[in-house]
Amino acid sequence: MLVDTHCHLDFETFSNELDAVVERAHQADVKRMVTISTLVRDMEKLLDITRRFDDVYCSVGTHPSSSHEENDTTAEKLLQYAKNPKVVAIGEVGLDYHYDDATPQEQKRNFHEHIVAARESGLPLVIHTRDADIDTSDILVEEMKKGKFSFILHSFSSGEELAKTALEIGGYISFSGILTFKSAENVRNIAKAVPVDRVLVETDSPYLAPVPFRGKTNEPSFVKQTALVLAEVLGVPFEKVAKHTTENAFRVFSKMK
């Protein structure tokens, strides 16, 4: 059994074949999927998908690149959605300095609101970080001193220092198809150092299809390929990676049945 801890089933890419996508996931032994929110205003669409499929859960949050569009996202608003039994995480949120859609100030305000919601709800925080390692690390360390919360660095492609800090303060690290890319030797080296009880796998579909599916639309069934490569990197049987990543997923997404 595998869990795709981060996909985007509400994206238009999947609108005409969602049933087939979920069925292909089942055939690949992907038995749980967490479809991740990028805009709070689209939550009803995500919740409709979770009602349609028993094994699909979701998060609630505003993506950092959209924080200027949803500057009214507050911890209170997030906490209202967090009461839903199918909402198992807060986010995705964080910092993305690669694009300039939202200012660093807007992104940081958004980040802090989501951290408050994660701390108060007890749900894990799904973090997107790109070209912002230092600020992401500083915020996580600062906020953790105010009260613990669980978090996941999703689709990890950042540096060794951020990974080290995240692990020291109790975070999880999730690997996507990037792990399989020829150019991602640094990501594979970091994966070797992640404790087995802190590692997750994901697709981030429809993006980042793993090798040998590069160029195709990514989908939850492809998470198996990432798990296979992770097993190679760690030098352990695939079954062990499947077991640990699934156990970790149920531990961190504790509302997921």
FENPE-V22488 format. One record per residue. N is the residue number from 1. D_CENTER is the distance of its C-alpha to the mean C-alpha in whole Angstrom. Layout:
BEGIN
n=N d_center=D_CENTER
n=N d_center=D_CENTER
END
This chain:
BEGIN
n=1 d_center=18
n=2 d_center=15
n=3 d_center=11
n=4 d_center=9
n=5 d_center=6
n=6 d_center=4
n=7 d_center=8
n=8 d_center=10
n=9 d_center=13
n=10 d_center=15
n=11 d_center=15
n=12 d_center=19
n=13 d_center=19
n=14 d_center=18
n=15 d_center=21
n=16 d_center=24
n=17 d_center=23
n=18 d_center=20
n=19 d_center=22
n=20 d_center=22
n=21 d_center=19
n=22 d_center=18
n=23 d_center=21
n=24 d_center=21
n=25 d_center=17
n=26 d_center=20
n=27 d_center=22
n=28 d_center=20
n=29 d_center=19
n=30 d_center=16
n=31 d_center=17
n=32 d_center=13
n=33 d_center=11
n=34 d_center=8
n=35 d_center=9
n=36 d_center=7
n=37 d_center=10
n=38 d_center=11
n=39 d_center=15
n=40 d_center=16
n=41 d_center=19
n=42 d_center=17
n=43 d_center=16
n=44 d_center=20
n=45 d_center=18
n=46 d_center=15
n=47 d_center=17
n=48 d_center=20
n=49 d_center=18
n=50 d_center=17
n=51 d_center=20
n=52 d_center=21
n=53 d_center=19
n=54 d_center=20
n=55 d_center=17
n=56 d_center=14
n=57 d_center=12
n=58 d_center=10
n=59 d_center=9
n=60 d_center=12
n=61 d_center=12
n=62 d_center=13
n=63 d_center=11
n=64 d_center=13
n=65 d_center=15
n=66 d_center=17
n=67 d_center=17
n=68 d_center=21
n=69 d_center=21
n=70 d_center=20
n=71 d_center=22
n=72 d_center=23
n=73 d_center=19
n=74 d_center=20
n=75 d_center=19
n=76 d_center=22
n=77 d_center=20
n=78 d_center=17
n=79 d_center=19
n=80 d_center=21
n=81 d_center=18
n=82 d_center=16
n=83 d_center=20
n=84 d_center=19
n=85 d_center=18
n=86 d_center=16
n=87 d_center=13
n=88 d_center=11
n=89 d_center=9
n=90 d_center=10
n=91 d_center=8
n=92 d_center=7
n=93 d_center=10
n=94 d_center=11
n=95 d_center=14
n=96 d_center=15
n=97 d_center=18
n=98 d_center=18
n=99 d_center=19
n=100 d_center=22
n=101 d_center=21
n=102 d_center=20
n=103 d_center=22
n=104 d_center=21
n=105 d_center=23
n=106 d_center=21
n=107 d_center=18
n=108 d_center=19
n=109 d_center=20
n=110 d_center=17
n=111 d_center=15
n=112 d_center=18
n=113 d_center=18
n=114 d_center=14
n=115 d_center=15
n=116 d_center=18
n=117 d_center=16
n=118 d_center=14
n=119 d_center=17
n=120 d_center=19
n=121 d_center=17
n=122 d_center=16
n=123 d_center=13
n=124 d_center=10
n=125 d_center=9
n=126 d_center=5
n=127 d_center=7
n=128 d_center=8
n=129 d_center=11
n=130 d_center=13
n=131 d_center=17
n=132 d_center=17
n=133 d_center=17
n=134 d_center=20
n=135 d_center=19
n=136 d_center=15
n=137 d_center=17
n=138 d_center=20
n=139 d_center=18
n=140 d_center=16
n=141 d_center=19
n=142 d_center=21
n=143 d_center=20
n=144 d_center=19
n=145 d_center=23
n=146 d_center=23
n=147 d_center=22
n=148 d_center=19
n=149 d_center=15
n=150 d_center=12
n=151 d_center=9
n=152 d_center=6
n=153 d_center=7
n=154 d_center=4
n=155 d_center=7
n=156 d_center=9
n=157 d_center=13
n=158 d_center=14
n=159 d_center=17
n=160 d_center=19
n=161 d_center=19
n=162 d_center=16
n=163 d_center=15
n=164 d_center=18
n=165 d_center=18
n=166 d_center=14
n=167 d_center=16
n=168 d_center=19
n=169 d_center=18
n=170 d_center=16
n=171 d_center=12
n=172 d_center=10
n=173 d_center=9
n=174 d_center=7
n=175 d_center=9
n=176 d_center=9
n=177 d_center=13
n=178 d_center=13
n=179 d_center=15
n=180 d_center=17
n=181 d_center=19
n=182 d_center=22
n=183 d_center=22
n=184 d_center=19
n=185 d_center=21
n=186 d_center=20
n=187 d_center=16
n=188 d_center=18
n=189 d_center=20
n=190 d_center=17
n=191 d_center=16
n=192 d_center=19
n=193 d_center=19
n=194 d_center=16
n=195 d_center=18
n=196 d_center=17
n=197 d_center=16
n=198 d_center=13
n=199 d_center=12
n=200 d_center=9
n=201 d_center=9
n=202 d_center=7
n=203 d_center=9
n=204 d_center=7
n=205 d_center=11
n=206 d_center=13
n=207 d_center=13
n=208 d_center=13
n=209 d_center=15
n=210 d_center=16
n=211 d_center=20
n=212 d_center=22
n=213 d_center=20
n=214 d_center=20
n=215 d_center=21
n=216 d_center=20
n=217 d_center=18
n=218 d_center=15
n=219 d_center=14
n=220 d_center=13
n=221 d_center=16
n=222 d_center=15
n=223 d_center=13
n=224 d_center=16
n=225 d_center=17
n=226 d_center=14
n=227 d_center=15
n=228 d_center=19
n=229 d_center=19
n=230 d_center=17
n=231 d_center=20
n=232 d_center=22
n=233 d_center=21
n=234 d_center=21
n=235 d_center=24
n=236 d_center=24
n=237 d_center=24
n=238 d_center=21
n=239 d_center=22
n=240 d_center=21
n=241 d_center=18
n=242 d_center=17
n=243 d_center=19
n=244 d_center=17
n=245 d_center=13
n=246 d_center=14
n=247 d_center=16
n=248 d_center=13
n=249 d_center=11
n=250 d_center=14
n=251 d_center=14
n=252 d_center=11
n=253 d_center=11
n=254 d_center=15
n=255 d_center=15
n=256 d_center=14
n=257 d_center=18
END
